Amino acid sequence: MAEQYKLLFVESFKGRVLFNVPMREYTTLKIGGPADVMAFPRDEADLKHLLSFAGTKGFRVYVIGGGSNMLVRDGGIRGIVVNITEGFTDVSWMDEERAVVGAGVRLSALSRECAERGLGGLEFATGIPATVGGAVCMNAGAYGGEMKDVVEGIEVIGHRGRKGFIPAGKLKFSYRYAELPEGAVIVNVHMKFRKTNKKAIEERTREFKRRRDATTPTGLPSAGSIFKNPDGIPAGKLIEEAGLKGVSSGDAKISEVHANYIVNTGNARAADVLNLIALMRDRVFAKTGIMLEPEIKVIGENI
Ligand SMILES: Cc1cc2nc3c(=O)[nH]c(=O)nc-3n(C[C@H](O)[C@H](O)[C@H](O)COP(=O)(O)OP(=O)(O)OC[C@H]3O[C@@H](n4cnc5c(N)ncnc54)[C@H](O)[C@@H]3O)c2cc1C
């Protein structure tokens, strides 16, 4: 199988290429079987080459940023994982408030840079372990702020290697959702912040950090919220009221700090996490009639 993929990475591909890669090393949950291939395109030419080749040969392509909203099944991934964190890491300032930001830039680092420049709008992002591309894809948000408030548009490369620009209005942002064309990889994000008093930014950031520290399980691997909040009701409250805080399956455990988080207490398998997800969904439905919708993306194969 590896031989088949090796054909893709002719000498002109500048980035790193790894074969048979344990996905647990690339997800914040520290779970996931091996991916056939992980490629780290260095620039747009690399990515175009990879996507058009994969398209021609019919290989499946998956994109990963920070891996902080992902559960990879134990059988791993048949296909190519595109890891955008080793290219696409430039931030180019267009004027005092506007920047074109590489999709592989860490969201928290960008939030810090904005604070230093006296630019407001990204205070909510402190502590979200995302890349900018992943955060757009999920319309990540917290404490009343969301990516949609600061995104003007995105540059993408499509599955046959074609480049395009999508203005924010066409992304149909909603709660933890953005509509991307099938197979499109975000390479750059056009963002607009607003000049704000530095002290006010610092205060907001400190307050959000305090709230996050008080409500987020720290010290153990997790993938953020498992379910979306249905109609503004905190999913964590529904799961807690269903009596599930602290319940385990293997080494996966419903957090005692926040019931909408599952933590990996050791060597949890994806199957353990999926057991808990089914239990949370079924118990909440039985008690309230509300069917929770997953926020976390589940990919890959069962063993
Ligand atoms: C401790 C912790 C706290 C968290 N707190 C929050 C929070 O407060 N608010 C919140 O919204 N989320 C939170 N999350 C969840 C997560 O950080 C966000 O969903 C984040 O936006 C995911 O970004 P990522 O780069 O890790 O994406 P990944 O998990 O790598 O990918 C998520 C999805 O985006 C796609 N994707 C990634 N990059 C690209 C790209 N360049 N082009 C196209 N598609 C792409 C992937 O294919 C996948 O479908 C938290 C997670 C953790 C572990």
The ligand as an ORCA input file, in Angstrom:
! r2SCAN-3c Opt
* xyz 0 1
  C      -9.170     21.919     25.899
  C     -10.027     22.293     24.707
  C     -10.825     23.436     24.777
  C     -11.641     23.776     23.691
  N     -12.411     24.902     23.776
  C     -13.176     25.263     22.719
  C     -13.983     26.450     22.779
  O     -14.011     27.173     23.767
  N     -14.734     26.759     21.697
  C     -14.738     25.997     20.556
  O     -15.426     26.347     19.591
  N     -13.993     24.875     20.484
  C     -13.216     24.487     21.526
  N     -12.467     23.347     21.451
  C     -12.565     22.485     20.249
  C     -11.539     22.809     19.141
  O     -10.393     23.444     19.659
  C     -12.147     23.666     18.053
  O     -13.237     23.016     17.410
  C     -11.141     24.071     16.972
  O     -11.754     24.978     16.100
  C     -10.574     22.911     16.154
  O      -9.451     23.393     15.450
  P      -8.294     22.430     14.980
  O      -7.310     23.227     14.195
  O      -7.768     21.632     16.101
  O      -9.107     21.504     13.971
  P      -9.073     19.915     13.828
  O      -9.596     19.277     15.061
  O      -7.741     19.493     13.327
  O     -10.146     19.746     12.662
  C     -11.506     20.073     12.897
  C     -12.236     20.044     11.543
  O     -11.740     21.086     10.732
  C     -11.211     20.567      9.502
  N     -10.045     21.383      9.151
  C      -8.984     21.690      9.940
  N      -8.139     22.500      9.283
  C      -8.672     22.701      8.040
  C      -8.259     23.437      6.882
  N      -7.117     24.141      6.865
  N      -9.045     23.394      5.779
  C     -10.206     22.673      5.772
  N     -10.644     21.968      6.834
  C      -9.894     21.985      7.954
  C     -10.872     19.120      9.805
  O     -10.861     18.324      8.631
  C     -11.991     18.750     10.766
  O     -13.171     18.426     10.053
  C     -11.644     22.971     22.533
  C     -10.818     21.834     22.464
  C     -10.026     21.487     23.545
  C      -9.160     20.264     23.461
*
